[in-house]
Amino acid sequence: MNIGMLWFDNDPKVNLDTKIERAALYYAKKYGKNPTLCFVHPSMLANTASKNERPENGGANSLVQVKNISTFGIEVRSNRSVLPNHFWIGVNSASESPTAA
């Protein structure tokens, strides 16, 4: 994902899935496309991490936690560059199909 929307949600009464759902609904309304990828701070996935963890590029220190939200088909990944309670959401470049010329 090269371009995305940064969303902030620090509501302590709402779980991660609902926060991503809110961001996805706003993104779809604003841009006319459903997002497919969302980056969050690793601490936001700490409670959801388990069998969905996988090492990125084989490095022990570069753990990427991946969680699929089936309702919207959004892949959620951790990224240390994203601040806590922020969501960088958009369309994964790999999932976009090339347009016909």
Biopython code that builds the backbone (N, CA, C, O; Angstrom):
import numpy as np
from Bio.PDB.StructureBuilder import StructureBuilder

atoms = [
    (1, "MET", "N", (0.853, -1.168, 0.000)),
    (1, "MET", "CA", (0.000, 0.000, 0.000)),
    (1, "MET", "C", (0.895, 1.225, 0.000)),
    (1, "MET", "O", (1.712, 1.408, 0.903)),
    (2, "ASN", "N", (0.741, 2.056, -1.005)),
    (2, "ASN", "CA", (1.535, 3.270, -1.109)),
    (2, "ASN", "C", (0.791, 4.478, -0.554)),
    (2, "ASN", "O", (1.405, 5.373, 0.028)),
    (3, "ILE", "N", (-0.507, 4.508, -0.729)),
    (3, "ILE", "CA", (-1.333, 5.621, -0.273)),
    (3, "ILE", "C", (-2.449, 5.068, 0.582)),
    (3, "ILE", "O", (-3.053, 4.050, 0.243)),
    (4, "GLY", "N", (-2.725, 5.729, 1.684)),
    (4, "GLY", "CA", (-3.804, 5.289, 2.556)),
    (4, "GLY", "C", (-4.358, 6.451, 3.345)),
    (4, "GLY", "O", (-3.898, 7.585, 3.210)),
    (5, "MET", "N", (-5.336, 6.167, 4.159)),
    (5, "MET", "CA", (-5.958, 7.171, 5.000)),
    (5, "MET", "C", (-5.558, 6.894, 6.448)),
    (5, "MET", "O", (-5.602, 5.749, 6.897)),
    (6, "LEU", "N", (-5.171, 7.931, 7.172)),
    (6, "LEU", "CA", (-4.830, 7.776, 8.580)),
    (6, "LEU", "C", (-6.065, 8.086, 9.409)),
    (6, "LEU", "O", (-6.659, 9.157, 9.285)),
    (7, "TRP", "N", (-6.445, 7.136, 10.255)),
    (7, "TRP", "CA", (-7.656, 7.232, 11.075)),
    (7, "TRP", "C", (-7.245, 7.140, 12.534)),
    (7, "TRP", "O", (-6.376, 6.343, 12.887)),
    (8, "PHE", "N", (-7.864, 7.951, 13.385)),
    (8, "PHE", "CA", (-7.577, 7.930, 14.814)),
    (8, "PHE", "C", (-8.828, 7.522, 15.570)),
    (8, "PHE", "O", (-9.909, 8.062, 15.334)),
    (9, "ASP", "N", (-8.678, 6.559, 16.488)),
    (9, "ASP", "CA", (-9.800, 6.126, 17.319)),
    (9, "ASP", "C", (-9.240, 5.623, 18.644)),
    (9, "ASP", "O", (-8.618, 4.562, 18.699)),
    (10, "ASN", "N", (-9.460, 6.383, 19.707)),
    (10, "ASN", "CA", (-8.951, 5.976, 21.021)),
    (10, "ASN", "C", (-10.079, 5.652, 21.996)),
    (10, "ASN", "O", (-9.903, 5.756, 23.210)),
    (11, "ASP", "N", (-11.228, 5.262, 21.468)),
    (11, "ASP", "CA", (-12.385, 4.924, 22.301)),
    (11, "ASP", "C", (-12.078, 3.656, 23.099)),
    (11, "ASP", "O", (-11.951, 2.584, 22.506)),
    (12, "PRO", "N", (-11.955, 3.747, 24.430)),
    (12, "PRO", "CA", (-11.603, 2.563, 25.219)),
    (12, "PRO", "C", (-12.740, 1.552, 25.351)),
    (12, "PRO", "O", (-12.511, 0.425, 25.791)),
    (13, "LYS", "N", (-13.946, 1.931, 24.982)),
    (13, "LYS", "CA", (-15.110, 1.047, 25.115)),
    (13, "LYS", "C", (-15.303, 0.135, 23.908)),
    (13, "LYS", "O", (-16.169, -0.739, 23.917)),
    (14, "VAL", "N", (-14.501, 0.339, 22.878)),
    (14, "VAL", "CA", (-14.692, -0.366, 21.610)),
    (14, "VAL", "C", (-13.487, -1.250, 21.317)),
    (14, "VAL", "O", (-12.346, -0.849, 21.545)),
    (15, "ASN", "N", (-13.741, -2.458, 20.808)),
    (15, "ASN", "CA", (-12.643, -3.376, 20.491)),
    (15, "ASN", "C", (-11.997, -3.020, 19.145)),
    (15, "ASN", "O", (-12.505, -2.177, 18.406)),
    (16, "LEU", "N", (-10.889, -3.666, 18.845)),
    (16, "LEU", "CA", (-10.115, -3.378, 17.637)),
    (16, "LEU", "C", (-10.933, -3.597, 16.372)),
    (16, "LEU", "O", (-10.875, -2.780, 15.453)),
    (17, "ASP", "N", (-11.691, -4.683, 16.309)),
    (17, "ASP", "CA", (-12.480, -4.973, 15.107)),
    (17, "ASP", "C", (-13.466, -3.844, 14.799)),
    (17, "ASP", "O", (-13.631, -3.460, 13.640)),
    (18, "THR", "N", (-14.111, -3.320, 15.821)),
    (18, "THR", "CA", (-15.077, -2.247, 15.626)),
    (18, "THR", "C", (-14.395, -0.967, 15.173)),
    (18, "THR", "O", (-14.929, -0.242, 14.334)),
    (19, "LYS", "N", (-13.233, -0.688, 15.713)),
    (19, "LYS", "CA", (-12.491, 0.505, 15.304)),
    (19, "LYS", "C", (-12.095, 0.420, 13.834)),
    (19, "LYS", "O", (-12.191, 1.401, 13.096)),
    (20, "ILE", "N", (-11.650, -0.763, 13.420)),
    (20, "ILE", "CA", (-11.273, -0.945, 12.015)),
    (20, "ILE", "C", (-12.513, -0.882, 11.138)),
    (20, "ILE", "O", (-12.460, -0.346, 10.031)),
    (21, "GLU", "N", (-13.615, -1.415, 11.611)),
    (21, "GLU", "CA", (-14.868, -1.343, 10.861)),
    (21, "GLU", "C", (-15.290, 0.108, 10.647)),
    (21, "GLU", "O", (-15.710, 0.478, 9.551)),
    (22, "ARG", "N", (-15.181, 0.924, 11.685)),
    (22, "ARG", "CA", (-15.516, 2.351, 11.559)),
    (22, "ARG", "C", (-14.648, 3.025, 10.502)),
    (22, "ARG", "O", (-15.140, 3.769, 9.654)),
    (23, "ALA", "N", (-13.353, 2.750, 10.571)),
    (23, "ALA", "CA", (-12.422, 3.337, 9.608)),
    (23, "ALA", "C", (-12.725, 2.860, 8.192)),
    (23, "ALA", "O", (-12.678, 3.647, 7.246)),
    (24, "ALA", "N", (-13.035, 1.580, 8.045)),
    (24, "ALA", "CA", (-13.327, 1.011, 6.725)),
    (24, "ALA", "C", (-14.598, 1.604, 6.122)),
    (24, "ALA", "O", (-14.647, 1.888, 4.925)),
    (25, "LEU", "N", (-15.615, 1.788, 6.945)),
    (25, "LEU", "CA", (-16.856, 2.378, 6.450)),
    (25, "LEU", "C", (-16.637, 3.816, 5.985)),
    (25, "LEU", "O", (-17.154, 4.220, 4.943)),
    (26, "TYR", "N", (-15.879, 4.577, 6.750)),
    (26, "TYR", "CA", (-15.583, 5.951, 6.363)),
    (26, "TYR", "C", (-14.749, 5.982, 5.085)),
    (26, "TYR", "O", (-15.008, 6.782, 4.186)),
    (27, "TYR", "N", (-13.747, 5.104, 5.009)),
    (27, "TYR", "CA", (-12.882, 5.038, 3.826)),
    (27, "TYR", "C", (-13.707, 4.734, 2.578)),
    (27, "TYR", "O", (-13.549, 5.390, 1.548)),
    (28, "ALA", "N", (-14.582, 3.740, 2.673)),
    (28, "ALA", "CA", (-15.403, 3.343, 1.523)),
    (28, "ALA", "C", (-16.330, 4.478, 1.097)),
    (28, "ALA", "O", (-16.529, 4.706, -0.096)),
    (29, "LYS", "N", (-16.890, 5.183, 2.063)),
    (29, "LYS", "CA", (-17.791, 6.297, 1.746)),
    (29, "LYS", "C", (-17.023, 7.437, 1.083)),
    (29, "LYS", "O", (-17.501, 8.032, 0.117)),
    (30, "LYS", "N", (-15.847, 7.736, 1.594)),
    (30, "LYS", "CA", (-15.061, 8.864, 1.095)),
    (30, "LYS", "C", (-14.408, 8.583, -0.261)),
    (30, "LYS", "O", (-14.401, 9.446, -1.139)),
    (31, "TYR", "N", (-13.859, 7.376, -0.432)),
    (31, "TYR", "CA", (-13.075, 7.081, -1.637)),
    (31, "TYR", "C", (-13.761, 6.154, -2.631)),
    (31, "TYR", "O", (-13.258, 5.968, -3.739)),
    (32, "GLY", "N", (-14.891, 5.572, -2.265)),
    (32, "GLY", "CA", (-15.630, 4.728, -3.193)),
    (32, "GLY", "C", (-15.032, 3.349, -3.406)),
    (32, "GLY", "O", (-15.429, 2.645, -4.334)),
    (33, "LYS", "N", (-14.098, 2.953, -2.578)),
    (33, "LYS", "CA", (-13.473, 1.626, -2.655)),
    (33, "LYS", "C", (-13.441, 1.031, -1.262)),
    (33, "LYS", "O", (-13.314, 1.754, -0.274)),
    (34, "ASN", "N", (-13.553, -0.275, -1.184)),
    (34, "ASN", "CA", (-13.410, -0.950, 0.102)),
    (34, "ASN", "C", (-11.927, -1.176, 0.384)),
    (34, "ASN", "O", (-11.207, -1.674, -0.481)),
    (35, "PRO", "N", (-11.462, -0.820, 1.572)),
    (35, "PRO", "CA", (-10.052, -1.053, 1.890)),
    (35, "PRO", "C", (-9.767, -2.540, 2.057)),
    (35, "PRO", "O", (-10.652, -3.324, 2.401)),
    (36, "THR", "N", (-8.521, -2.911, 1.807)),
    (36, "THR", "CA", (-8.126, -4.310, 1.924)),
    (36, "THR", "C", (-6.973, -4.509, 2.896)),
    (36, "THR", "O", (-6.628, -5.644, 3.225)),
    (37, "LEU", "N", (-6.373, -3.413, 3.361)),
    (37, "LEU", "CA", (-5.202, -3.517, 4.227)),
    (37, "LEU", "C", (-5.230, -2.412, 5.272)),
    (37, "LEU", "O", (-5.583, -1.271, 4.975)),
    (38, "CYS", "N", (-4.854, -2.760, 6.497)),
    (38, "CYS", "CA", (-4.812, -1.790, 7.583)),
    (38, "CYS", "C", (-3.578, -2.057, 8.440)),
    (38, "CYS", "O", (-3.351, -3.181, 8.887)),
    (39, "PHE", "N", (-2.783, -1.005, 8.664)),
    (39, "PHE", "CA", (-1.626, -1.096, 9.541)),
    (39, "PHE", "C", (-1.957, -0.454, 10.872)),
    (39, "PHE", "O", (-2.560, 0.618, 10.922)),
    (40, "VAL", "N", (-1.557, -1.117, 11.962)),
    (40, "VAL", "CA", (-1.759, -0.609, 13.315)),
    (40, "VAL", "C", (-0.461, -0.792, 14.098)),
    (40, "VAL", "O", (0.425, -1.535, 13.677)),
    (41, "HIS", "N", (-0.354, -0.112, 15.235)),
    (41, "HIS", "CA", (0.807, -0.271, 16.105)),
    (41, "HIS", "C", (0.793, -1.689, 16.680)),
    (41, "HIS", "O", (-0.282, -2.221, 16.958)),
    (42, "PRO", "N", (1.952, -2.305, 16.864)),
    (42, "PRO", "CA", (2.001, -3.680, 17.397)),
    (42, "PRO", "C", (1.284, -3.861, 18.731)),
    (42, "PRO", "O", (0.744, -4.935, 18.994)),
    (43, "SER", "N", (1.268, -2.850, 19.562)),
    (43, "SER", "CA", (0.600, -2.980, 20.855)),
    (43, "SER", "C", (-0.905, -3.178, 20.713)),
    (43, "SER", "O", (-1.550, -3.714, 21.614)),
    (44, "MET", "N", (-1.456, -2.756, 19.604)),
    (44, "MET", "CA", (-2.893, -2.904, 19.388)),
    (44, "MET", "C", (-3.262, -4.336, 19.026)),
    (44, "MET", "O", (-4.418, -4.734, 19.169)),
    (45, "LEU", "N", (-2.295, -5.105, 18.562)),
    (45, "LEU", "CA", (-2.532, -6.506, 18.223)),
    (45, "LEU", "C", (-2.068, -7.448, 19.326)),
    (45, "LEU", "O", (-2.210, -8.665, 19.202)),
    (46, "ALA", "N", (-1.518, -6.899, 20.399)),
    (46, "ALA", "CA", (-0.946, -7.733, 21.460)),
    (46, "ALA", "C", (-1.960, -8.719, 22.031)),
    (46, "ALA", "O", (-1.611, -9.867, 22.304)),
    (47, "ASN", "N", (-3.191, -8.295, 22.213)),
    (47, "ASN", "CA", (-4.212, -9.179, 22.781)),
    (47, "ASN", "C", (-4.784, -10.156, 21.767)),
    (47, "ASN", "O", (-5.398, -11.153, 22.147)),
    (48, "THR", "N", (-4.591, -9.882, 20.485)),
    (48, "THR", "CA", (-5.154, -10.746, 19.461)),
    (48, "THR", "C", (-4.105, -11.672, 18.860)),
    (48, "THR", "O", (-4.439, -12.527, 18.039)),
    (49, "ALA", "N", (-2.849, -11.519, 19.254)),
    (49, "ALA", "CA", (-1.769, -12.320, 18.674)),
    (49, "ALA", "C", (-1.822, -13.754, 19.190)),
    (49, "ALA", "O", (-2.010, -13.997, 20.382)),
    (50, "SER", "N", (-1.656, -14.678, 18.285)),
    (50, "SER", "CA", (-1.547, -16.091, 18.650)),
    (50, "SER", "C", (-1.138, -16.862, 17.419)),
    (50, "SER", "O", (0.001, -16.752, 16.963)),
    (51, "LYS", "N", (-2.047, -17.634, 16.881)),
    (51, "LYS", "CA", (-1.717, -18.465, 15.718)),
    (51, "LYS", "C", (-1.562, -17.639, 14.454)),
    (51, "LYS", "O", (-1.084, -18.158, 13.445)),
    (52, "ASN", "N", (-1.951, -16.370, 14.474)),
    (52, "ASN", "CA", (-1.881, -15.535, 13.279)),
    (52, "ASN", "C", (-0.533, -14.846, 13.126)),
    (52, "ASN", "O", (-0.344, -14.098, 12.167)),
    (53, "GLU", "N", (0.409, -15.068, 14.032)),
    (53, "GLU", "CA", (1.714, -14.440, 13.943)),
    (53, "GLU", "C", (2.583, -15.175, 12.935)),
    (53, "GLU", "O", (2.513, -16.396, 12.793)),
    (54, "ARG", "N", (3.401, -14.397, 12.242)),
    (54, "ARG", "CA", (4.362, -15.004, 11.336)),
    (54, "ARG", "C", (5.574, -14.087, 11.208)),
    (54, "ARG", "O", (5.420, -12.866, 11.185)),
    (55, "PRO", "N", (6.770, -14.650, 11.124)),
    (55, "PRO", "CA", (7.958, -13.808, 10.985)),
    (55, "PRO", "C", (8.031, -13.229, 9.578)),
    (55, "PRO", "O", (7.712, -13.901, 8.597)),
    (56, "GLU", "N", (8.454, -11.974, 9.497)),
    (56, "GLU", "CA", (8.612, -11.330, 8.202)),
    (56, "GLU", "C", (10.081, -11.375, 7.814)),
    (56, "GLU", "O", (10.943, -11.044, 8.629)),
    (57, "ASN", "N", (10.376, -11.770, 6.611)),
    (57, "ASN", "CA", (11.732, -11.839, 6.085)),
    (57, "ASN", "C", (12.645, -12.711, 6.936)),
    (57, "ASN", "O", (13.866, -12.568, 6.878)),
    (58, "GLY", "N", (12.068, -13.608, 7.723)),
    (58, "GLY", "CA", (12.860, -14.558, 8.470)),
    (58, "GLY", "C", (13.568, -14.013, 9.693)),
    (58, "GLY", "O", (14.218, -14.772, 10.411)),
    (59, "GLY", "N", (13.459, -12.715, 9.950)),
    (59, "GLY", "CA", (14.158, -12.134, 11.097)),
    (59, "GLY", "C", (13.378, -12.330, 12.379)),
    (59, "GLY", "O", (12.158, -12.167, 12.406)),
    (60, "ALA", "N", (14.080, -12.678, 13.437)),
    (60, "ALA", "CA", (13.419, -12.917, 14.717)),
    (60, "ALA", "C", (12.862, -11.637, 15.317)),
    (60, "ALA", "O", (11.851, -11.675, 16.018)),
    (61, "ASN", "N", (13.506, -10.505, 15.054)),
    (61, "ASN", "CA", (13.057, -9.229, 15.613)),
    (61, "ASN", "C", (12.016, -8.533, 14.749)),
    (61, "ASN", "O", (11.475, -7.507, 15.160)),
    (62, "SER", "N", (11.727, -9.046, 13.591)),
    (62, "SER", "CA", (10.779, -8.383, 12.693)),
    (62, "SER", "C", (9.481, -9.178, 12.606)),
    (62, "SER", "O", (9.061, -9.595, 11.526)),
    (63, "LEU", "N", (8.860, -9.380, 13.755)),
    (63, "LEU", "CA", (7.622, -10.148, 13.813)),
    (63, "LEU", "C", (6.459, -9.318, 13.289)),
    (63, "LEU", "O", (6.214, -8.209, 13.763)),
    (64, "VAL", "N", (5.758, -9.851, 12.326)),
    (64, "VAL", "CA", (4.567, -9.204, 11.794)),
    (64, "VAL", "C", (3.380, -10.012, 12.255)),
    (64, "VAL", "O", (3.322, -11.222, 12.035)),
    (65, "GLN", "N", (2.443, -9.362, 12.887)),
    (65, "GLN", "CA", (1.237, -10.032, 13.329)),
    (65, "GLN", "C", (0.155, -9.739, 12.303)),
    (65, "GLN", "O", (-0.075, -8.584, 11.945)),
    (66, "VAL", "N", (-0.505, -10.780, 11.835)),
    (66, "VAL", "CA", (-1.519, -10.622, 10.811)),
    (66, "VAL", "C", (-2.832, -11.165, 11.333)),
    (66, "VAL", "O", (-2.882, -12.258, 11.896)),
    (67, "LYS", "N", (-3.887, -10.404, 11.145)),
    (67, "LYS", "CA", (-5.217, -10.830, 11.555)),
    (67, "LYS", "C", (-6.171, -10.502, 10.412)),
    (67, "LYS", "O", (-6.194, -9.368, 9.934)),
    (68, "ASN", "N", (-6.942, -11.460, 9.979)),
    (68, "ASN", "CA", (-7.903, -11.214, 8.917)),
    (68, "ASN", "C", (-9.271, -10.924, 9.511)),
    (68, "ASN", "O", (-9.750, -11.652, 10.381)),
    (69, "ILE", "N", (-9.884, -9.871, 9.040)),
    (69, "ILE", "CA", (-11.236, -9.535, 9.453)),
    (69, "ILE", "C", (-12.133, -9.907, 8.284)),
    (69, "ILE", "O", (-12.162, -9.219, 7.264)),
    (70, "SER", "N", (-12.853, -10.986, 8.440)),
    (70, "SER", "CA", (-13.608, -11.552, 7.329)),
    (70, "SER", "C", (-14.789, -10.699, 6.898)),
    (70, "SER", "O", (-15.207, -10.772, 5.742)),
    (71, "THR", "N", (-15.334, -9.897, 7.793)),
    (71, "THR", "CA", (-16.494, -9.086, 7.440)),
    (71, "THR", "C", (-16.195, -8.167, 6.274)),
    (71, "THR", "O", (-17.007, -8.016, 5.362)),
    (72, "PHE", "N", (-15.031, -7.560, 6.310)),
    (72, "PHE", "CA", (-14.657, -6.635, 5.243)),
    (72, "PHE", "C", (-13.521, -7.161, 4.387)),
    (72, "PHE", "O", (-13.160, -6.530, 3.393)),
    (73, "GLY", "N", (-12.957, -8.286, 4.743)),
    (73, "GLY", "CA", (-11.825, -8.824, 3.989)),
    (73, "GLY", "C", (-10.594, -7.954, 4.128)),
    (73, "GLY", "O", (-9.820, -7.818, 3.181)),
    (74, "ILE", "N", (-10.401, -7.360, 5.302)),
    (74, "ILE", "CA", (-9.278, -6.460, 5.544)),
    (74, "ILE", "C", (-8.184, -7.224, 6.273)),
    (74, "ILE", "O", (-8.427, -7.849, 7.305)),
    (75, "GLU", "N", (-6.982, -7.166, 5.726)),
    (75, "GLU", "CA", (-5.829, -7.764, 6.390)),
    (75, "GLU", "C", (-5.231, -6.715, 7.314)),
    (75, "GLU", "O", (-4.937, -5.601, 6.880)),
    (76, "VAL", "N", (-5.049, -7.057, 8.570)),
    (76, "VAL", "CA", (-4.513, -6.123, 9.562)),
    (76, "VAL", "C", (-3.096, -6.548, 9.908)),
    (76, "VAL", "O", (-2.854, -7.690, 10.299)),
    (77, "ARG", "N", (-2.161, -5.614, 9.759)),
    (77, "ARG", "CA", (-0.749, -5.886, 10.043)),
    (77, "ARG", "C", (-0.217, -4.873, 11.042)),
    (77, "ARG", "O", (-0.673, -3.731, 11.092)),
    (78, "SER", "N", (0.742, -5.303, 11.828)),
    (78, "SER", "CA", (1.379, -4.365, 12.744)),
    (78, "SER", "C", (2.523, -3.654, 12.038)),
    (78, "SER", "O", (3.181, -4.207, 11.157)),
    (79, "ASN", "N", (2.737, -2.405, 12.455)),
    (79, "ASN", "CA", (3.822, -1.604, 11.908)),
    (79, "ASN", "C", (4.237, -0.610, 12.982)),
    (79, "ASN", "O", (3.415, 0.170, 13.464)),
    (80, "ARG", "N", (5.498, -0.637, 13.351)),
    (80, "ARG", "CA", (5.976, 0.237, 14.431)),
    (80, "ARG", "C", (5.918, 1.713, 14.057)),
    (80, "ARG", "O", (5.984, 2.569, 14.940)),
    (81, "SER", "N", (5.798, 2.026, 12.789)),
    (81, "SER", "CA", (5.728, 3.423, 12.348)),
    (81, "SER", "C", (4.377, 4.059, 12.636)),
    (81, "SER", "O", (4.258, 5.284, 12.664)),
    (82, "VAL", "N", (3.367, 3.236, 12.848)),
    (82, "VAL", "CA", (2.023, 3.739, 13.123)),
    (82, "VAL", "C", (1.881, 3.921, 14.631)),
    (82, "VAL", "O", (2.185, 3.011, 15.403)),
    (83, "LEU", "N", (1.418, 5.094, 15.046)),
    (83, "LEU", "CA", (1.245, 5.377, 16.469)),
    (83, "LEU", "C", (0.079, 4.591, 17.044)),
    (83, "LEU", "O", (-0.847, 4.238, 16.312)),
    (84, "PRO", "N", (0.106, 4.310, 18.345)),
    (84, "PRO", "CA", (-1.041, 3.635, 18.975)),
    (84, "PRO", "C", (-2.333, 4.424, 18.758)),
    (84, "PRO", "O", (-2.330, 5.655, 18.748)),
    (85, "ASN", "N", (-3.420, 3.701, 18.586)),
    (85, "ASN", "CA", (-4.754, 4.262, 18.337)),
    (85, "ASN", "C", (-4.903, 4.904, 16.966)),
    (85, "ASN", "O", (-5.898, 5.580, 16.706)),
    (86, "HIS", "N", (-3.937, 4.704, 16.094)),
    (86, "HIS", "CA", (-4.009, 5.191, 14.718)),
    (86, "HIS", "C", (-4.128, 3.993, 13.784)),
    (86, "HIS", "O", (-3.622, 2.910, 14.082)),
    (87, "PHE", "N", (-4.786, 4.189, 12.673)),
    (87, "PHE", "CA", (-5.023, 3.135, 11.687)),
    (87, "PHE", "C", (-4.670, 3.695, 10.316)),
    (87, "PHE", "O", (-5.261, 4.678, 9.867)),
    (88, "TRP", "N", (-3.706, 3.068, 9.655)),
    (88, "TRP", "CA", (-3.371, 3.466, 8.296)),
    (88, "TRP", "C", (-4.082, 2.457, 7.398)),
    (88, "TRP", "O", (-3.668, 1.302, 7.298)),
    (89, "ILE", "N", (-5.142, 2.897, 6.756)),
    (89, "ILE", "CA", (-6.029, 1.985, 6.039)),
    (89, "ILE", "C", (-6.104, 2.379, 4.571)),
    (89, "ILE", "O", (-6.117, 3.562, 4.230)),
    (90, "GLY", "N", (-6.153, 1.360, 3.704)),
    (90, "GLY", "CA", (-6.230, 1.623, 2.273)),
    (90, "GLY", "C", (-6.339, 0.328, 1.486)),
    (90, "GLY", "O", (-6.725, -0.714, 2.014)),
    (91, "VAL", "N", (-5.993, 0.422, 0.223)),
    (91, "VAL", "CA", (-6.072, -0.725, -0.674)),
    (91, "VAL", "C", (-4.669, -1.265, -0.899)),
    (91, "VAL", "O", (-3.768, -0.520, -1.285)),
    (92, "ASN", "N", (-4.483, -2.544, -0.661)),
    (92, "ASN", "CA", (-3.196, -3.199, -0.876)),
    (92, "ASN", "C", (-2.860, -3.154, -2.358)),
    (92, "ASN", "O", (-3.666, -3.568, -3.190)),
    (93, "SER", "N", (-1.690, -2.661, -2.690)),
    (93, "SER", "CA", (-1.270, -2.544, -4.091)),
    (93, "SER", "C", (-1.284, -3.889, -4.800)),
    (93, "SER", "O", (-1.589, -3.953, -5.991)),
    (94, "ALA", "N", (-0.961, -4.962, -4.090)),
    (94, "ALA", "CA", (-0.926, -6.297, -4.686)),
    (94, "ALA", "C", (-2.321, -6.794, -5.025)),
    (94, "ALA", "O", (-2.475, -7.631, -5.915)),
    (95, "SER", "N", (-3.357, -6.290, -4.326)),
    (95, "SER", "CA", (-4.718, -6.776, -4.574)),
    (95, "SER", "C", (-5.440, -5.968, -5.646)),
    (95, "SER", "O", (-6.530, -6.342, -6.079)),
    (96, "GLU", "N", (-4.833, -4.857, -6.077)),
    (96, "GLU", "CA", (-5.462, -4.065, -7.132)),
    (96, "GLU", "C", (-5.188, -4.727, -8.477)),
    (96, "GLU", "O", (-4.058, -5.111, -8.779)),
    (97, "SER", "N", (-6.214, -4.851, -9.258)),
    (97, "SER", "CA", (-6.029, -5.436, -10.583)),
    (97, "SER", "C", (-5.655, -4.344, -11.564)),
    (97, "SER", "O", (-6.145, -3.220, -11.457)),
    (98, "PRO", "N", (-4.785, -4.662, -12.529)),
    (98, "PRO", "CA", (-4.382, -3.649, -13.506)),
    (98, "PRO", "C", (-5.557, -3.268, -14.389)),
    (98, "PRO", "O", (-6.385, -4.108, -14.739)),
    (99, "THR", "N", (-5.617, -2.012, -14.738)),
    (99, "THR", "CA", (-6.698, -1.528, -15.595)),
    (99, "THR", "C", (-6.350, -1.744, -17.048)),
    (99, "THR", "O", (-5.186, -1.682, -17.444)),
    (100, "ALA", "N", (-7.372, -1.996, -17.833)),
    (100, "ALA", "CA", (-7.165, -2.227, -19.264)),
    (100, "ALA", "C", (-6.875, -0.915, -19.965)),
    (100, "ALA", "O", (-7.471, 0.113, -19.645)),
    (101, "ALA", "N", (-5.958, -0.949, -20.921)),
    (101, "ALA", "CA", (-5.579, 0.281, -21.637)),
    (101, "ALA", "C", (-6.466, 0.519, -22.822)),
    (101, "ALA", "O", (-6.291, 1.506, -23.537)),
]
sb = StructureBuilder()
sb.init_structure("model")
sb.init_model(0)
sb.init_chain("A")
sb.init_seg("    ")
for serial, (resi, resn, name, xyz) in enumerate(atoms, 1):
    if name == "N":
        sb.init_residue(resn, " ", resi, " ")
    sb.init_atom(name, np.array(xyz, "f"), 0.0, 1.0, " ", f" {name:<3s}", serial, name[0])
structure = sb.get_structure()
